[in-house]
Amino acid sequence: MQVGTGKSVLNGIAIGKLKIYKKKDTAISTAPVADTAAELERFEAARQKAIEQQTALYEKALAEAGEDIAEVFNIHAMMLDDDDFVDAIKEIINGQKMCAEYAVKTAGNNQAAVFSAMDDPYLQARSADVLDIAQAMLDILQGVDNASLQGTEPSILVAEDLAPSETVRMDKSLLLGFITREGSSNSHTAILARSMNIPALIQCKDIQDDWDGKMAVVDGYNACVYVDPTPDLLKSLKKRQQEDQKKQALLQELKGKPNTTLDGKTIDVFANIGGMGDVGAVQQNDAGGVGLFRTEFVYLNCKDFPTEDYQFEAYKQVVESLAPRKVVVRTCDIGADKTVDYMKLDHEDNPALGYRAIRICLTRKDFFKTQLRALLRASAYGNMSIMFPMITSLRELQDAKAVLEECRAELAAEGVKMGQNIEVGTMIETPAAVLIADELAAECDFFSIGTNDLTQYTCALDRQNAKLEPFFNPHHPAVLRAIKMTIEAGHRHGIWVGICGELGADTALTETFLRMGVDELSMNAKSILPVRKIIRSVDLSKPSEKA
């Protein structure tokens, strides 16, 4: 038996034969070509087909993993339309008189190197996206069909690394799990694995070519793979896998049950969504509503500023589909790791601390008003609440509310119907907001704690930087203390307080948050039933059994 270790991206067990996923090496000519016009035509045809492929992958990922995950393929399609990238390829064909394959590969490597050298971790990560789209065009140009690499039997795939497009293309009925030598726990591929419930091991440096065809077990709980496991070990891990499957079946029985503790405290358990593509998961997983509707995905899906009518339809569709369930909408949080070319945002050395979210909205008032008018119009079709991101001062909250009221007055004068009694809240994402929570609570109807940014800003750790993973502690006492302070401040002023960051789904903290007095937890839809199970097992009238 061999044991390989790495990083696990999902607690789970995968059992099956290993299959080495290795692309065929294809030679690219370096000889000059006589007919550059023909090569330009070949390139353009491949580029258009690659855009069609990315659009199809978006639809597939949307159905299998939700809008947040699918968005990467919209970004890929936009990158294939990028003038600088396209011009660089054409220049190599025309200027150096090289074939389309050589031009695509060279320009892709050059552009990827530019991104890799940048200080911004988000832009560094775009390097992999450039290589992914360049490979997509190369495969088309060379007639390579990578679909056959997965094989026709269920297996655990072993690869150097997997691009998001490769993961989405795979037949999930044949994909038991995967192991990669490279990768990071924050990569698109790792996120895809978690969202699709696929046990996976990354950064496994022990991979051997002779593993191909051997029986193996990926043990996500212990971050390892057993190749040719002993009969006793295989038996015990099969038992663990069966126990996991039974737990999943039991969780389904929790549908329709209240999120009520043994001593009678009920809280809301909501879902985080990115758009209409996630509504089905909200319904299937029995979410009480939506605690975070990330509206920036409306902007990321467009090549130009979305109009008021376009946004109205996008928001209306969601709130109408989920009525009478509450939908808490976060206004645009563009900036930092989410950017669009048409906004012409300057490059920043430290974008997480830069021009983003409410700072953009308050300095581009017309842009902000377009969204707020669309939201107010859509509020007539369901139960909508509105919250502002990245608030760090009382003045910012008051100014944002003033713009909202200005839009409300305009629409009322136009005779446009709107929802009544719309709750207006704020995200608590910075230490500054925590420390002035009493003042903010007096100005709004609810708080929603964004634990992702709160952790980043409290601990001075860039959450996009893979090198800082060893230092990242989501359970840091300072972060938990900040959450407790925020809940207490909100309750002093009679408003409800929720958590919508990743910690909302952390079952190790569910009881802790309940004892702090949290009113709502919002999370990815697949975490709702496991969290409900914890809530229904806790008795707040008794001392905690945790040390």
C-alpha positions in Angstrom: 0.0 0.0 0.0 1.2 3.5 -0.8 0.0 6.7 1.0 -0.1 10.1 -0.6 -0.8 13.3 1.3 -1.9 16.7 0.3 -4.7 19.2 1.1 -8.3 18.2 1.2 -11.0 20.4 -0.3 -14.0 18.4 0.9 -14.6 16.1 3.8 -15.7 12.9 2.1 -14.6 9.4 0.9 -14.1 8.4 -2.8 -13.3 4.8 -3.6 -12.4 3.5 -7.1 -9.7 2.9 -9.7 -7.2 5.7 -10.4 -7.0 7.1 -13.9 -4.1 9.3 -15.0 -5.5 12.3 -16.8 -2.7 13.3 -19.1 -3.1 15.4 -22.2 -1.3 14.3 -25.3 1.7 16.4 -26.2 1.1 18.0 -29.6 3.9 19.6 -31.6 3.6 23.2 -32.7 5.5 24.2 -35.8 8.0 27.0 -35.5 8.5 27.3 -39.3 7.4 30.5 -41.0 4.1 30.3 -42.9 3.4 31.6 -46.4 -0.3 32.3 -46.1 -0.8 34.5 -43.0 -4.3 35.4 -44.1 -5.3 31.8 -43.9 -3.7 31.5 -40.4 -5.7 34.6 -39.3 -8.9 33.0 -40.5 -8.0 29.8 -38.6 -7.4 31.8 -35.5 -10.6 33.8 -35.7 -12.7 30.6 -36.3 -11.0 29.0 -33.3 -11.6 32.1 -31.1 -15.3 32.2 -32.0 -15.7 28.5 -31.3 -13.9 28.9 -27.9 -16.3 31.7 -27.0 -19.2 29.4 -27.8 -17.6 26.7 -25.7 -17.2 29.0 -22.7 -20.8 30.1 -23.0 -21.9 26.4 -23.0 -19.6 25.7 -20.0 -21.3 28.7 -18.2 -24.7 27.1 -18.7 -23.4 23.7 -17.5 -21.7 25.1 -14.4 -24.8 27.2 -13.7 -27.0 24.1 -13.5 -24.4 22.0 -11.5 -22.8 24.5 -9.2 -24.6 27.9 -9.2 -24.0 31.4 -10.6 -21.0 32.2 -8.4 -19.0 29.3 -9.8 -20.3 29.6 -13.4 -19.2 33.3 -13.5 -15.6 32.3 -14.3 -16.7 31.1 -17.8 -18.3 34.5 -18.5 -14.9 36.0 -17.6 -13.2 33.6 -20.0 -15.5 34.6 -22.8 -14.8 38.3 -22.2 -11.0 37.6 -22.1 -11.3 35.9 -25.6 -12.7 39.3 -26.8 -10.0 41.3 -25.2 -8.4 43.6 -27.8 -4.9 43.5 -26.4 -4.9 39.7 -26.3 -6.4 39.3 -29.8 -4.1 42.0 -31.3 -1.0 40.3 -29.7 -1.9 37.0 -31.5 -2.6 38.7 -34.8 0.7 40.6 -34.6 2.7 37.3 -34.1 0.9 35.8 -37.2 1.4 38.9 -39.4 4.7 40.2 -38.0 6.6 37.0 -37.4 4.7 35.0 -40.1 3.9 32.1 -37.7 1.1 29.7 -37.6 -2.0 30.3 -35.5 -1.1 27.6 -32.9 2.3 29.2 -32.3 0.8 32.7 -32.0 -1.9 31.6 -29.5 0.5 29.7 -27.3 3.1 32.4 -27.3 0.7 35.2 -26.7 -1.1 33.2 -24.0 2.2 32.4 -22.2 3.3 36.1 -22.5 0.0 37.4 -21.1 0.0 34.8 -18.3 3.5 35.9 -17.3 2.3 39.5 -17.1 -0.5 38.6 -14.7 1.8 36.3 -12.6 4.2 39.2 -12.1 1.5 41.5 -10.7 1.3 42.2 -7.0 -2.5 41.9 -6.8 -3.3 38.3 -5.9 -6.6 38.5 -7.8 -4.8 39.5 -11.0 -2.1 36.9 -10.4 -4.9 34.3 -10.4 -6.0 35.5 -13.9 -2.8 33.9 -15.2 -4.4 30.5 -15.0 -7.5 31.8 -16.8 -5.4 33.1 -19.7 -3.7 29.7 -20.0 -7.1 28.0 -19.9 -8.5 30.0 -22.8 -5.3 29.7 -24.8 -5.4 26.0 -24.4 -9.1 25.9 -25.5 -8.1 27.6 -28.7 -5.1 25.3 -29.2 -7.3 22.2 -28.8 -9.7 23.5 -31.4 -6.9 24.4 -33.8 -5.3 21.0 -33.4 -8.5 19.0 -33.3 -7.8 17.6 -29.9 -10.7 16.1 -28.0 -9.9 16.0 -24.3 -13.3 14.5 -23.4 -12.0 11.1 -24.1 -9.2 11.5 -21.5 -11.8 10.8 -18.7 -12.5 7.3 -20.0 -15.8 5.5 -19.9 -15.7 3.9 -16.4 -16.2 5.6 -13.0 -12.7 6.6 -11.7 -10.7 8.9 -9.5 -8.8 11.2 -11.8 -5.1 12.0 -11.2 -3.6 15.0 -12.9 -0.9 17.7 -12.6 -3.6 20.2 -12.3 -7.1 20.7 -13.6 -8.5 23.9 -15.2 -12.0 25.0 -14.3 -13.2 24.2 -17.8 -11.8 20.7 -17.6 -13.6 20.0 -14.3 -17.0 21.4 -15.6 -16.7 19.4 -18.9 -16.4 16.1 -17.1 -19.2 13.6 -16.8 -20.0 13.8 -13.1 -21.5 10.3 -13.2 -18.0 9.0 -14.0 -16.0 11.3 -11.7 -15.6 9.7 -8.2 -13.0 12.2 -7.1 -9.7 13.8 -8.2 -6.1 14.2 -7.1 -3.8 16.9 -8.4 -0.1 17.7 -7.8 -0.7 21.4 -8.0 -3.7 23.7 -7.1 -4.8 25.7 -4.2 -7.8 25.5 -1.8 -9.1 28.8 -3.1 -8.8 27.9 -6.8 -11.9 27.8 -9.1 -11.4 24.1 -9.5 -11.3 23.4 -5.7 -14.4 25.6 -5.3 -16.1 23.6 -8.0 -15.3 20.3 -6.3 -16.8 21.5 -3.0 -20.0 22.8 -4.7 -20.5 19.6 -6.6 -19.7 17.4 -3.6 -16.6 15.7 -5.2 -13.9 14.5 -2.8 -10.6 15.9 -3.9 -7.0 16.1 -2.8 -4.7 18.9 -4.1 -1.0 19.6 -3.7 -0.3 15.9 -3.6 3.4 15.7 -4.5 3.4 11.8 -4.1 1.6 11.1 -7.4 3.3 8.3 -9.4 2.7 7.4 -13.1 2.3 3.7 -12.1 -0.9 4.5 -10.0 -2.9 4.3 -13.3 -5.5 1.6 -13.0 -4.9 0.8 -9.3 -7.6 0.7 -6.6 -7.5 3.7 -4.3 -9.4 5.6 -1.6 -9.3 9.4 -1.3 -9.8 10.2 2.4 -10.9 13.8 2.6 -11.1 13.7 6.3 -7.4 12.9 6.7 -6.2 14.7 3.5 -4.6 11.6 2.0 -5.0 8.9 -0.7 -4.4 5.2 -0.1 -3.3 3.3 -3.2 -3.8 -0.4 -3.1 -5.3 -0.2 0.4 -5.3 -3.3 2.6 -8.6 -5.3 2.8 -9.2 -4.1 6.4 -8.5 -0.5 5.6 -10.8 -0.7 2.5 -13.5 -2.2 4.5 -13.4 0.5 7.2 -13.3 3.3 4.7 -16.3 1.8 2.8 -18.1 1.8 6.1 -17.3 5.5 6.6 -18.5 6.2 3.1 -21.8 4.4 3.8 -22.2 6.4 7.1 -21.7 9.6 5.1 -24.4 8.5 2.7 -26.8 7.7 5.5 -26.2 11.1 7.1 -27.1 12.8 3.8 -30.3 10.8 3.7 -31.1 11.8 7.2 -30.5 15.4 6.4 -33.1 15.3 3.7 -35.6 14.4 6.5 -34.9 17.8 8.0 -36.7 19.5 5.1 -39.7 21.4 6.4 -38.5 21.3 10.0 -38.0 24.6 11.9 -34.6 26.0 12.8 -35.4 25.8 16.5 -33.2 24.8 19.4 -34.2 22.3 22.0 -35.1 25.2 24.4 -37.3 26.9 21.8 -35.1 29.6 20.1 -35.8 29.9 16.4 -33.4 31.6 14.0 -33.5 32.2 10.2 -31.3 30.1 8.0 -31.0 31.7 4.6 -29.0 31.1 1.4 -26.4 33.2 -0.4 -27.0 33.6 -4.1 -25.5 35.3 -7.2 -28.6 35.4 -9.4 -31.6 33.5 -10.8 -29.4 30.5 -11.5 -29.2 29.8 -7.7 -32.9 30.1 -7.0 -33.4 26.4 -7.6 -30.9 25.5 -5.0 -32.6 27.8 -2.5 -35.8 25.9 -3.0 -34.3 22.4 -3.1 -32.4 22.9 0.2 -35.3 24.5 2.0 -33.8 27.9 2.7 -36.0 30.3 4.6 -35.0 33.1 2.3 -31.9 34.8 0.9 -29.5 36.5 3.3 -27.2 37.7 0.6 -28.0 38.4 -3.1 -24.7 39.4 -4.6 -25.8 41.9 -7.3 -22.3 42.5 -8.7 -22.9 39.4 -10.8 -25.4 41.4 -12.8 -22.6 43.7 -13.7 -20.0 41.0 -14.4 -22.4 39.4 -16.9 -22.5 42.6 -19.0 -20.0 44.1 -21.4 -21.3 47.6 -20.7 -23.2 49.3 -17.8 -26.4 47.4 -17.3 -29.5 49.6 -17.8 -32.1 50.2 -15.1 -34.6 48.1 -17.0 -32.1 45.2 -17.4 -31.4 45.3 -13.7 -35.0 45.6 -12.8 -35.8 42.4 -14.7 -32.9 40.5 -13.1 -33.9 41.5 -9.5 -37.7 41.1 -10.2 -37.2 37.6 -11.4 -35.4 36.6 -8.2 -37.7 38.2 -5.6 -40.9 37.2 -7.5 -39.7 33.5 -7.7 -39.0 33.4 -4.0 -41.9 35.4 -2.7 -43.0 35.6 0.1 -39.5 34.6 1.3 -37.2 37.5 2.3 -34.5 38.4 -0.2 -31.7 40.6 1.3 -30.0 42.4 -1.6 -26.5 43.8 -1.3 -25.9 46.8 -3.5 -23.0 46.6 -6.0 -19.8 45.4 -4.4 -17.6 45.8 -7.5 -13.9 46.4 -6.9 -11.1 44.5 -5.2 -11.3 40.9 -6.6 -14.3 41.7 -8.8 -13.7 44.1 -11.7 -15.2 44.9 -15.1 -13.4 46.7 -17.9 -16.2 49.1 -18.8 -16.0 50.8 -15.4 -12.4 51.8 -16.2 -11.2 51.4 -12.6 -7.5 52.3 -12.1 -5.0 49.6 -11.1 -4.4 49.7 -7.3 -1.6 48.2 -5.3 -3.9 47.2 -2.5 -7.4 47.0 -4.0 -9.0 45.4 -0.9 -8.3 48.7 0.8 -9.1 50.8 -2.2 -11.9 52.1 -4.4 -14.6 49.5 -4.1 -18.3 48.9 -3.1 -20.0 51.8 -1.4 -17.0 54.1 -2.2 -17.7 53.7 -5.9 -21.4 54.1 -5.5 -21.2 57.3 -3.4 -18.8 58.9 -5.9 -20.6 57.8 -9.0 -24.1 58.8 -8.0 -25.8 58.2 -11.4 -24.4 54.6 -11.4 -25.7 54.1 -7.9 -29.1 55.6 -8.6 -29.6 53.3 -11.6 -29.3 50.2 -9.4 -31.4 51.7 -6.5 -34.2 52.6 -8.8 -34.2 49.1 -10.3 -34.2 47.6 -6.8 -37.1 49.7 -5.6 -39.1 48.9 -8.7 -38.4 45.2 -8.2 -39.4 45.4 -4.5 -43.0 45.6 -5.5 -42.9 41.9 -6.6 -41.7 40.3 -3.4 -40.2 40.6 0.0 -37.0 42.6 -0.4 -34.5 44.1 2.0 -31.6 46.3 0.9 -28.1 46.5 2.5 -25.0 48.5 1.7 -21.5 46.9 1.6 -18.2 48.2 3.1 -19.7 50.8 5.3 -16.9 52.3 7.6 -18.6 55.5 8.9 -21.9 56.8 9.9 -21.7 59.5 7.2 -21.4 56.8 4.5 -24.5 55.0 5.7 -26.5 58.3 6.0 -25.4 59.3 2.5 -26.3 56.0 1.0 -29.8 56.1 2.6 -30.2 59.7 1.3 -29.6 58.5 -2.3 -32.1 55.7 -1.7 -34.7 58.1 -0.5 -34.0 60.4 -3.5 -34.7 57.5 -5.8 -37.8 56.5 -3.9 -39.2 60.1 -4.2 -38.5 60.2 -7.9 -40.3 56.9 -8.5 -43.2 57.9 -6.4 -43.5 61.2 -8.4 -43.5 59.0 -11.6 -46.3 56.9 -10.2 -44.1 53.7 -10.1 -45.2 51.1 -7.6 -42.7 49.9 -5.0 -42.7 47.6 -2.0 -43.7 49.0 1.3 -41.7 48.9 4.5 -38.4 47.8 2.8 -35.8 47.1 5.5 -32.5 48.9 5.0 -29.4 47.5 6.6 -25.6 47.6 6.4 -22.9 45.0 6.1 -20.4 44.9 9.0 -17.1 44.0 7.4 -14.5 46.1 9.0 -13.1 46.7 12.5 -14.3 50.4 12.1 -17.9 49.3 11.6 -17.7 47.0 14.6 -16.4 49.8 16.8 -19.2 52.2 15.7 -21.9 49.6 15.6 -24.1 51.4 18.1 -24.1 54.5 16.0 -24.8 52.5 12.8 -27.6 50.4 14.5 -29.5 53.6 15.3 -29.6 54.4 11.5 -30.7 51.1 10.0 -33.0 48.1 10.4 -30.5 45.2 10.5 -26.8 44.2 10.4 -25.3 41.5 8.2 -21.8 40.5 9.2 -19.5 39.7 6.3 -17.0 37.4 8.0 -14.8 37.0 4.9 -13.7 40.6 4.8 -14.0 41.1 8.6 -11.5 38.3 9.1 -9.2 39.7 6.4 -9.3 43.3 7.8 -9.1 42.2 11.5 -6.2 39.9 11.0 -4.4 41.9 8.3 -4.4 38.8 6.0 -5.1 39.0 2.3 -7.6 36.2 1.7 -6.6 36.0 -2.0 -2.9 35.2 -1.2 -2.3 31.5 -1.1 1.0 32.0 0.7 -0.9 33.2 3.8 -3.0 30.1 4.2 -0.8 28.8 7.1 -1.5 32.0 9.0 -5.2 32.2 8.3 -7.5 31.3 11.3 -11.2 31.8 10.6 -11.8 31.1 14.3 -9.5 33.8 15.5 -10.6 35.1 18.9 -10.5 38.7 17.7 -12.9 37.9 14.8 -15.3 36.0 17.2 -15.1 38.9 19.7 -15.9 41.4 16.9 -19.0 39.3 15.9 -20.2 39.2 19.5 -19.8 42.9 19.9 -21.8 43.6 16.7 -24.6 41.3 17.8 -24.8 43.0 21.2 -24.8 46.5 19.6 -27.6 45.6 17.2 -29.8 44.1 19.9 -29.3 47.2 22.1 -31.0 49.1 19.4 -33.7 46.5 18.6 -32.4 45.4 15.2 -31.8 41.9 14.0 -28.2 40.7 13.2 -27.2 38.0 10.7 -24.0 36.4 9.4 -23.6 36.0 5.7 -19.9 35.2 5.3 -18.4 31.7 5.1 -18.5 31.3 8.8 -22.2 31.2 8.6 -21.9 27.6 7.2 -19.2 26.6 9.7 -20.9 24.0 11.8 -18.1 24.1 14.4 -19.3 27.6 15.2 -23.1 27.2 14.9 -23.6 26.7 18.6 -21.2 29.6 19.4 -23.2 32.0 17.2 -26.4 30.8 18.8 -25.1 31.6 22.2 -24.0 35.0 21.0 -27.6 35.6 20.1 -27.4 35.7 16.3 -30.8 36.0 14.6 -29.9 34.8 11.1 -27.3 32.7 9.4 -26.9 32.8 5.6 -24.7 30.4 3.6 -24.3 28.4 0.4 -27.5 26.5 -0.1 -26.0 23.0 0.4 -25.0 23.9 4.0 -28.5 24.7 5.1 -29.6 21.2 6.2 -26.3 20.4 8.1 -26.6 23.7 10.0 -30.3 23.1 10.7 -29.3 19.7 12.2 -26.9 21.4 14.6 -29.4 24.1 15.6 -32.0 21.5 16.5 -29.6 19.6 18.7 -28.5 22.6 20.9 -30.1 23.5 24.2 -29.2 27.1 25.1 -30.7 26.8 28.6 -27.8 24.5 29.5 -24.1 25.3 29.7 -22.2 24.5 26.5 -20.5 21.1 26.4 -17.6 22.6 24.4 -14.4 23.2 26.3 
